[in-house]
Amino acid sequence: RLTAQTDEASAGGVPLLARDWQVEPFPEPGPAPTGTVLVLTADERPGLAEAFAPAVVVTLRQGSDFVDVPTAVAAVRALLDRSPVTGLLDLCALAEGTGDEHDAGPWTARLAILQQVLAARPAGGLRVLQVTGGLFGLRGTEPNPAGARLSGFVRSIGAEHPWVRSTVLDTDRPERLAELLAVWRD
């Protein structure tokens, strides 16, 4: 939400607008995920399979299952050849450092995976959720740019592909699976 500031900078009669964050309760969960949910992660995330049941959770680990664009495409193609992917959950930014992403960094492999899943056009639509930590920093804090480049794509996918529901969740509590699942179901 934008709020007008009333300090000396706006004394000239033109109000300045500032970003004002509000804590919002998570929505009531919608229907449980179904189909195959592809989880991209760089570290161990116990409990995901149980949280996303009855969906089948398939995990691809950045750094072992894929390390660059060719290995990412091969890994996701092998999965898509077996079954359609109805959801993509990207948790990799949570394990990345706080420095700027490089032009040819690991995010390009995740973008290639996203492109392959989009190209497969699952019949029931696609749910995409990218989870970041500190990307949209609160006032007085430095944002963490990990995940920034891919988040631009994720946020705009729904505008280009109406059959895709895409969200970027920036959280300081990624370990809370119930909250992550509530956003997924929203």
VMD Tcl script that draws the C-alpha trace (Angstrom):
set ca {
  {0.00 0.00 0.00}
  {1.22 3.51 -0.70}
  {0.89 6.21 1.93}
  {1.51 9.93 1.70}
  {4.45 11.27 3.67}
  {4.01 14.55 5.51}
  {7.56 15.64 6.15}
  {9.46 18.71 5.08}
  {10.18 17.14 1.66}
  {6.50 17.39 0.78}
  {6.16 20.97 2.05}
  {5.94 22.21 -1.52}
  {2.36 20.96 -1.70}
  {3.15 17.78 -3.59}
  {2.77 14.72 -1.38}
  {5.48 12.11 -1.55}
  {4.41 8.50 -1.60}
  {6.18 5.81 0.38}
  {5.88 2.04 0.47}
  {4.22 0.93 3.69}
  {4.19 -2.81 4.44}
  {1.42 -4.40 6.41}
  {1.34 -7.88 7.86}
  {-1.55 -9.76 6.29}
  {-2.94 -13.07 7.51}
  {-2.45 -15.99 5.18}
  {-5.57 -16.91 3.24}
  {-7.63 -19.97 4.06}
  {-6.21 -22.86 2.08}
  {-7.90 -23.76 -1.17}
  {-7.98 -27.28 -2.60}
  {-5.04 -29.59 -2.01}
  {-2.41 -29.75 -4.75}
  {-2.82 -32.59 -7.24}
  {-0.76 -34.04 -10.05}
  {3.00 -33.75 -10.05}
  {4.68 -30.85 -8.25}
  {8.28 -30.23 -9.26}
  {10.34 -28.77 -6.41}
  {13.63 -27.06 -7.20}
  {15.86 -26.74 -4.16}
  {19.50 -26.33 -3.25}
  {19.22 -27.81 0.23}
  {17.24 -30.42 2.14}
  {13.58 -29.54 2.71}
  {12.01 -32.26 4.86}
  {8.24 -32.49 5.03}
  {7.45 -31.13 1.56}
  {6.07 -34.40 0.21}
  {3.73 -34.80 3.17}
  {2.63 -31.15 3.03}
  {1.77 -31.35 -0.67}
  {-0.06 -34.71 -0.52}
  {-1.93 -36.02 -2.45}
  {0.28 -34.45 -5.14}
  {3.36 -36.38 -6.16}
  {6.43 -34.30 -5.24}
  {9.51 -34.69 -7.44}
  {12.61 -32.85 -6.24}
  {15.46 -31.66 -8.43}
  {18.44 -30.38 -6.47}
  {20.47 -27.52 -7.85}
  {24.13 -28.51 -7.76}
  {23.55 -32.25 -8.03}
  {20.53 -33.06 -10.26}
  {21.25 -30.02 -12.44}
  {24.21 -27.66 -12.58}
  {23.68 -25.68 -15.77}
  {21.14 -25.18 -18.56}
  {21.85 -28.44 -20.49}
  {21.63 -30.63 -17.37}
  {18.53 -28.76 -16.19}
  {16.76 -29.30 -19.52}
  {17.73 -32.98 -19.54}
  {16.46 -33.49 -15.98}
  {13.11 -31.80 -16.54}
  {12.60 -33.45 -19.96}
  {13.08 -36.87 -18.32}
  {10.37 -35.96 -15.81}
  {8.00 -34.50 -18.43}
  {8.38 -37.66 -20.54}
  {6.96 -39.66 -17.60}
  {4.14 -37.37 -16.46}
  {2.84 -33.82 -16.80}
  {3.96 -31.29 -14.21}
  {1.06 -29.35 -12.69}
  {3.13 -27.27 -10.28}
  {6.61 -25.80 -9.97}
  {7.96 -24.71 -6.58}
  {11.36 -22.97 -6.66}
  {13.10 -22.77 -3.27}
  {16.66 -22.31 -4.59}
  {16.93 -18.59 -3.81}
  {16.61 -19.37 -0.10}
  {20.00 -21.11 -0.11}
  {21.82 -18.56 -2.27}
  {24.07 -15.83 -0.90}
  {23.20 -12.18 -0.71}
  {25.27 -10.97 -3.67}
  {23.93 -9.94 -7.04}
  {23.13 -12.75 -9.46}
  {25.48 -13.08 -12.42}
  {24.23 -13.08 -16.00}
  {25.05 -16.76 -16.46}
  {24.43 -17.99 -12.93}
  {22.32 -20.89 -11.62}
  {19.13 -18.90 -12.13}
  {19.44 -19.51 -15.90}
  {19.14 -23.27 -15.33}
  {15.96 -22.72 -13.29}
  {14.62 -20.44 -16.03}
  {15.25 -23.22 -18.57}
  {13.29 -25.64 -16.37}
  {10.42 -23.16 -16.14}
  {10.45 -22.73 -19.94}
  {10.27 -26.50 -20.47}
  {7.37 -26.89 -18.04}
  {5.52 -23.99 -19.70}
  {6.11 -25.47 -23.15}
  {4.51 -28.74 -22.02}
  {1.22 -26.86 -21.31}
  {-0.38 -29.16 -18.72}
  {-4.08 -29.66 -19.42}
  {-5.31 -28.48 -16.01}
  {-3.09 -25.41 -15.88}
  {0.10 -24.77 -13.97}
  {0.88 -23.36 -10.53}
  {4.28 -21.65 -10.16}
  {5.61 -20.40 -6.82}
  {9.07 -18.95 -6.29}
  {10.09 -18.44 -2.67}
  {12.70 -15.82 -1.77}
  {14.02 -14.43 1.49}
  {14.43 -10.66 1.77}
  {14.07 -9.81 -1.93}
  {11.53 -7.09 -1.22}
  {13.30 -5.68 1.83}
  {11.34 -3.87 4.47}
  {12.03 -0.22 5.18}
  {15.46 0.19 6.73}
  {16.81 -3.15 5.54}
  {18.93 -4.02 2.55}
  {17.13 -6.31 0.11}
  {18.66 -9.69 -0.71}
  {18.80 -9.92 -4.53}
  {18.93 -13.75 -4.57}
  {16.12 -14.83 -6.87}
  {15.56 -11.34 -8.32}
  {16.13 -12.16 -11.98}
  {13.85 -15.20 -12.05}
  {11.19 -13.42 -9.98}
  {10.69 -10.93 -12.81}
  {9.74 -13.80 -15.10}
  {7.58 -15.53 -12.50}
  {5.58 -12.39 -11.73}
  {4.78 -11.77 -15.39}
  {3.97 -15.32 -16.55}
  {0.27 -15.10 -15.69}
  {-0.14 -12.03 -17.90}
  {1.18 -13.91 -20.92}
  {-0.26 -17.33 -20.11}
  {-3.71 -17.13 -18.47}
  {-3.62 -20.85 -17.64}
  {-0.70 -20.24 -15.25}
  {-1.07 -19.03 -11.64}
  {2.28 -17.61 -10.62}
  {3.43 -15.98 -7.39}
  {6.67 -14.81 -5.79}
  {6.56 -15.30 -2.02}
  {9.14 -13.25 -0.14}
  {9.26 -14.56 3.41}
  {11.44 -14.46 6.48}
  {10.03 -17.83 7.62}
  {10.57 -20.34 4.78}
  {10.57 -23.27 7.21}
  {6.85 -22.82 7.93}
  {5.37 -25.28 5.46}
  {1.78 -24.45 6.43}
  {2.25 -20.85 5.30}
  {3.97 -21.91 2.10}
  {1.15 -24.33 1.36}
  {-1.47 -21.64 2.07}
  {0.14 -19.36 -0.52}
  {0.37 -22.27 -2.96}
  {-3.36 -22.94 -2.59}
  {-4.33 -19.26 -2.86}
}
mol new
graphics top color blue
foreach p $ca { graphics top sphere $p radius 0.5 }
foreach p [lrange $ca 0 end-1] q [lrange $ca 1 end] { graphics top cylinder $p $q radius 0.2 }
display resetview
